[in-house]
């Protein structure tokens, strides 16, 4: 796999850091999640392919253990607010002195500097500072947010993973590690570059919910079907809009109304009424094979079994029958090979990992008896 041999330490945190670590693990990195030795339960649902050690970082001995692990690792992912690692004596100025080749990835909401560096926040707060949230939502309604996907995962996990891979590549030339300041605000903002850089084109000149790509256009929207399901319509170009009219059995003369803002509300009402005449399956039978850019809005229950997704193997199942998306993108020579086993228990691999990193049996025993580490072995299922 592409990242085979890369050793990653992921300090346990909320969703963005775990997903970043899981992406690296899916593509071959050896990812170790460093859990709190005092915790017995984790909400991390993205631990696929990882191992867990349980460590008390509030003790000087625990800090020493992590330092030793960092000396022999390639990447450290830390998800804490600015100053937390420094207060523990684990800041980059300390760790990189001991291992100059380490990639020290700091994944936070607001970044390592600025007014909000030490402030609490979540996806919606990070997104609000990008300017993008003001563009999301229907006409005359409050701005809406797409779950917690844009800042946490797209602007956070993916951007940070991209930074890690870039840093690993650069290290092959310089031999040096570096610090990654991955801010979810800036990551989400960067993802919105098209919106920022296309303002001069007039794509966003109208109020929220009245523009080409935010639900204002009748040919770029979703419509309810007779069975209460939905169809997604993205017939932006005239040739696709013409096919949309054909599939809906509407007068081709409507083609002249394609880019007429004043005609959009009336046209949306017409489309709404037409889509209510048939079920989702019936519309799929009509539009499959047509270049009208019309597709079904699939639920989690039927997305994995849709013909296109099945043919590509776009979803996978683990040993426990849990279905999730296949890692992306698909690499021709070194594709991802996600682990199919269950997620690790907290501290399940503490003894195993510390042994790999050079700790003796006696050292591990002392650390365990002094509650610096926790070793949890899964009980046999009888």
C-alpha distance (Angstrom), angle and dihedral (degrees) to the residues before:
residue distance angle dihedral
X1 . . .
X2 3.78 . .
X3 3.82 96.4 .
X4 3.80 98.1 35.8
X5 3.80 111.2 148.4
X6 3.81 95.6 21.4
X7 3.81 111.5 128.9
X8 3.81 115.9 -148.2
X9 3.80 130.6 -173.8
X10 3.81 113.2 -160.6
X11 3.79 116.2 -168.9
X12 3.80 106.0 -142.4
X13 3.78 114.0 -101.5
X14 3.77 143.6 133.8
X15 3.79 127.6 -53.2
X16 3.86 105.0 -62.1
X17 3.82 97.4 57.1
X18 3.82 94.2 43.5
X19 3.80 91.8 51.4
X20 3.80 90.8 48.2
X21 3.81 89.0 52.2
X22 3.80 92.5 45.8
X23 3.80 91.7 53.2
X24 3.79 90.3 53.8
X25 3.82 90.8 46.7
X26 3.81 92.2 49.3
X27 3.79 89.4 58.1
X28 3.77 95.1 48.6
X29 3.80 109.3 -83.4
X30 3.80 118.2 138.1
X31 3.80 100.7 -121.2
X32 3.80 121.6 -168.4
X33 3.80 117.1 -169.1
X34 3.80 111.2 -147.3
X35 3.80 106.2 -146.6
X36 3.78 130.8 -172.3
X37 3.80 109.8 -92.0
X38 3.81 89.1 -141.2
X39 3.81 93.2 57.3
X40 3.77 123.1 91.2
X41 3.81 98.7 178.7
X42 3.80 134.6 45.9
X43 3.78 131.3 -162.2
X44 3.81 91.1 -158.7
X45 3.80 105.6 128.7
X46 3.81 92.8 173.7
X47 3.79 101.5 66.1
X48 3.79 95.7 115.7
X49 3.79 111.6 150.2
X50 3.79 94.3 3.0
X51 3.78 132.7 120.9
X52 3.80 124.2 -142.9
X53 3.77 133.0 -136.8
X54 3.81 121.8 -179.0
X55 3.78 114.6 -139.5
X56 3.81 135.3 171.5
X57 3.79 104.2 -135.4
X58 3.80 91.5 179.2
X59 3.80 88.8 73.5
X60 3.80 123.7 75.2
X61 3.80 89.3 -129.6
X62 3.80 90.5 54.0
X63 3.79 90.5 50.9
X64 3.80 87.9 50.9
X65 3.78 91.4 52.7
X66 3.80 92.3 52.2
X67 3.79 91.0 48.1
X68 3.79 89.9 54.6
X69 3.80 90.8 49.1
X70 3.81 90.8 49.9
X71 3.80 90.8 53.4
X72 3.80 89.7 64.2
X73 3.81 99.3 36.4
X74 3.79 134.0 89.0
X75 3.80 100.8 -150.2
X76 3.80 136.9 26.8
X77 3.83 117.8 -166.7
X78 3.80 113.3 -163.8
X79 3.82 122.4 179.8
X80 3.80 103.0 -174.4
X81 3.77 129.9 119.0
X82 3.79 118.0 -92.5
X83 3.80 112.1 -71.6
X84 3.80 99.6 21.5
X85 3.79 95.5 101.5
X86 3.80 91.9 42.8
X87 3.81 90.1 53.2
X88 3.80 89.0 53.8
X89 3.79 91.3 51.0
X90 3.79 90.1 -112.0
X91 3.78 101.3 107.6
X92 3.81 120.0 137.2
X93 3.79 93.4 -103.1
X94 3.82 87.6 62.7
X95 3.80 100.6 37.6
X96 3.81 97.2 43.5
X97 3.79 90.1 51.1
X98 3.80 88.1 61.3
X99 3.81 94.8 40.0
X100 3.83 111.8 20.7
X101 3.81 90.6 -179.7
X102 3.80 95.2 60.7
X103 3.81 120.0 116.2
X104 3.80 102.9 -138.8
X105 3.82 106.7 -161.5
X106 3.79 115.9 -167.1
X107 3.81 109.7 -166.9
X108 3.80 111.8 -172.1
X109 3.78 139.5 145.7
X110 3.79 100.3 -117.0
X111 3.81 102.4 19.3
X112 3.79 132.5 -119.5
X113 3.81 97.4 -62.2
X114 3.78 140.2 32.2
X115 3.80 135.4 67.5
X116 3.81 94.9 -59.5
X117 3.81 98.2 41.0
X118 3.81 92.2 113.5
X119 3.80 96.6 32.7
X120 3.78 125.6 110.7
X121 3.78 118.8 -116.4
X122 3.77 147.7 147.8
X123 3.80 137.0 -144.8
X124 3.81 94.0 -75.5
X125 3.82 91.4 53.2
X126 3.80 94.1 48.0
X127 3.80 90.9 46.9
X128 3.79 91.5 49.8
X129 3.82 91.2 61.7
X130 3.82 93.9 53.1
X131 3.80 96.8 67.2
X132 3.80 88.8 -124.7
X133 3.80 96.1 99.5
X134 3.81 89.1 63.0
X135 3.81 87.8 61.8
X136 3.79 96.3 51.7
X137 3.79 122.8 88.4
X138 3.76 145.2 48.8
X139 3.77 126.5 -65.9
X140 3.81 114.7 -74.1
X141 3.81 91.9 4.1
X142 3.81 132.8 107.5
X143 3.81 115.4 -89.3
X144 3.80 110.0 -83.8
X145 3.79 128.8 -147.0
X146 3.84 128.7 -142.3
X147 3.82 97.7 -122.3
X148 3.82 106.9 -83.2
X149 3.79 94.7 -53.7
X150 3.80 106.2 108.5
X151 3.81 102.9 56.9
X152 3.80 103.8 20.1
X153 3.78 99.5 44.8
X154 3.81 111.0 12.8
X155 3.81 97.1 35.0
X156 3.80 93.3 30.5
X157 3.80 116.6 30.1
X158 3.79 99.3 27.8
X159 3.79 96.9 41.6
X160 3.81 90.7 47.4
X161 3.81 92.2 48.5
X162 3.81 88.4 49.9
X163 3.80 89.1 52.2
X164 3.79 91.1 49.5
X165 3.80 93.6 50.8
X166 3.83 91.2 46.4
X167 3.79 90.3 50.1
X168 3.80 92.1 48.9
X169 3.80 89.7 51.0
X170 3.81 92.8 48.0
X171 3.79 89.6 48.8
X172 3.81 90.0 62.9
X173 3.81 86.8 66.8
X174 3.80 103.5 35.0
X175 3.80 101.2 28.4
X176 3.80 87.3 -137.4
X177 3.79 133.0 117.2
X178 3.78 123.9 -145.1
X179 3.80 144.7 -166.0
X180 3.80 119.6 -96.3
X181 3.81 114.8 -152.5
X182 3.82 99.4 -162.8
X183 3.80 110.7 -178.3
X184 3.80 117.5 -173.8
X185 3.81 89.7 -148.1
X186 3.79 91.4 56.7
X187 3.80 93.5 38.6
X188 3.81 92.2 54.3
X189 3.80 90.2 43.4
X190 3.80 90.4 53.4
X191 3.79 90.0 50.7
X192 3.80 86.4 55.2
X193 3.80 93.1 56.7
X194 3.82 90.9 115.1
X195 3.79 91.1 57.1
X196 3.80 91.8 47.5
X197 3.79 96.5 44.0
X198 3.83 96.3 42.5
X199 3.80 96.7 55.8
X200 3.78 91.0 100.6
X201 3.81 88.8 59.9
X202 3.78 91.1 66.7
X203 3.79 94.2 -117.8
X204 3.81 92.5 129.3
X205 3.81 102.2 29.5
X206 3.79 95.4 109.7
X207 3.83 126.4 73.4
X208 3.82 120.5 -79.2
X209 3.80 111.9 -67.8
X210 3.80 95.1 18.3
X211 3.80 100.5 83.4
X212 3.78 134.0 96.0
X213 3.81 98.5 -96.1
X214 3.81 104.5 25.0
X215 3.80 99.7 69.4
X216 3.79 99.0 -79.9
X217 3.80 95.2 106.7
X218 3.82 115.1 75.9
X219 3.80 90.2 -143.9
X220 3.83 93.4 55.3
X221 3.76 104.5 53.2
X222 3.81 145.5 78.3
X223 3.79 126.4 -93.7
X224 3.79 133.7 -161.5
X225 3.79 117.3 -121.2
X226 3.81 130.8 -147.0
X227 3.81 92.3 -92.8
X228 3.80 94.6 51.4
X229 3.78 95.1 -100.2
X230 3.80 127.0 113.7
X231 3.80 143.5 -119.2
X232 3.80 124.8 -150.6
X233 3.79 116.6 -138.3
X234 3.81 122.7 -163.4
X235 3.81 103.1 161.9
X236 3.80 95.7 147.8
X237 3.80 101.7 149.5
X238 3.84 120.9 65.1
X239 3.82 93.2 -115.8
X240 3.81 90.8 55.7
X241 3.81 92.2 42.7
X242 3.80 88.9 53.7
X243 3.81 89.8 54.7
X244 3.81 90.2 47.3
X245 3.80 90.5 55.6
X246 3.80 89.5 48.0
X247 3.80 92.8 51.7
X248 3.80 91.3 47.7
X249 3.81 90.1 46.8
X250 3.78 91.7 -124.1
X251 3.80 128.2 149.9
X252 3.84 110.8 -82.8
X253 3.79 86.1 -136.9
X254 3.79 87.6 81.1
X255 3.80 85.9 74.3
X256 3.81 87.9 84.1
X257 3.83 88.9 61.5
X258 3.80 92.5 56.9
X259 3.80 98.0 109.4
X260 3.79 99.4 20.1
X261 3.82 105.3 118.9
X262 3.80 91.5 -164.2
X263 3.81 91.5 56.7
X264 3.80 96.1 47.7
X265 3.85 98.2 87.5
X266 3.82 92.8 51.9
X267 3.80 91.9 44.6
X268 3.81 91.2 50.0
X269 3.82 89.7 54.2
X270 3.81 89.9 51.8
X271 3.81 92.1 49.3
X272 3.80 90.3 47.1
X273 3.81 91.2 55.3
X274 3.80 93.5 45.3
X275 3.80 95.5 51.3
X276 3.81 89.9 51.3
X277 3.80 89.4 62.4
X278 3.82 95.3 72.8
X279 3.80 140.4 34.4
X280 3.77 123.0 -106.4
X281 3.79 91.0 -105.1
X282 3.80 91.5 52.1
X283 3.80 91.3 50.8
X284 3.80 89.8 48.9
X285 3.79 89.6 53.9
X286 3.80 89.0 52.8
X287 3.80 99.5 43.9
X288 3.81 101.9 34.6
X289 3.79 103.9 103.3
X290 3.80 93.8 19.9
X291 3.81 120.9 106.7
X292 3.78 92.3 -131.1
X293 3.83 97.6 114.4
X294 3.80 92.3 -123.4
X295 3.81 119.3 142.0
X296 3.81 137.3 162.8
X297 3.80 120.6 -97.4
X298 3.78 98.9 -123.5
X299 3.79 126.6 -152.8
X300 3.80 124.2 -137.4
X301 3.80 86.9 -101.6
X302 3.81 96.4 58.6
X303 3.82 104.8 25.5
X304 3.85 93.5 84.0
X305 3.82 91.9 50.3
X306 3.80 97.5 46.9
X307 3.80 108.2 121.3
X308 3.82 95.2 -118.8
X309 3.80 93.5 48.9
X310 3.80 92.2 45.1
X311 3.80 92.7 50.8
X312 3.80 91.1 52.8
X313 3.79 95.8 39.6
X314 3.78 89.2 -124.4
X315 3.81 93.2 163.3
X316 3.78 129.8 48.9
X317 3.82 136.7 -164.5
X318 3.79 127.9 -141.8
X319 3.79 127.7 -144.1
X320 3.79 90.3 -84.3
X321 3.80 93.9 54.1
X322 3.81 95.0 -106.9
X323 3.81 111.1 150.4
X324 3.81 121.2 -145.5
X325 3.82 138.8 154.2
X326 3.79 118.4 -75.9
X327 3.82 113.8 -111.8
X328 3.79 113.9 -90.8
X329 2.96 144.2 -107.6
X330 3.79 106.3 38.2
X331 3.81 112.3 -128.7
X332 3.81 116.9 -156.5
X333 3.84 98.9 -144.9
X334 3.79 105.1 20.2
X335 3.82 106.6 29.0
X336 3.77 123.3 174.4
X337 3.80 116.1 -90.0
X338 3.80 104.4 -163.8
X339 3.77 117.4 -157.1
X340 3.79 113.6 -105.0
X341 3.80 95.4 -159.7
X342 3.79 127.3 99.6
X343 3.79 122.9 -83.5
X344 3.82 116.6 -89.6
X345 3.78 124.6 -97.6
X346 3.79 115.9 -121.9
X347 3.79 107.5 -81.9
X348 3.78 93.9 1.9
X349 3.81 93.0 134.4
X350 3.81 100.8 31.9
X351 3.80 95.5 114.6
X352 3.80 93.5 40.8
X353 3.81 95.2 49.4
X354 3.79 96.1 44.2
X355 3.79 89.5 50.7
X356 3.80 90.0 52.7
X357 3.81 89.6 51.0
X358 3.79 92.8 54.3
X359 3.81 104.7 -94.5
X360 3.79 114.1 144.4
X361 3.80 123.7 -128.7
X362 3.80 89.7 -109.5
X363 3.81 92.6 50.8
X364 3.80 91.1 49.9
X365 3.79 90.8 48.6
X366 3.83 91.9 52.3
X367 3.81 91.8 47.5
X368 3.79 90.7 50.4
X369 3.80 95.4 47.2
X370 3.81 90.4 49.9
X371 3.83 90.2 50.0
X372 3.80 93.3 -118.8
X373 3.80 88.1 125.3
X374 3.78 136.0 22.5
X375 3.79 123.3 -145.3
X376 3.79 113.2 -160.4
X377 3.76 118.3 -177.8
X378 3.81 118.8 -167.8
X379 3.77 114.1 -112.0
X380 3.78 118.7 -117.8
X381 3.80 114.7 -100.0
X382 3.80 106.2 -126.2
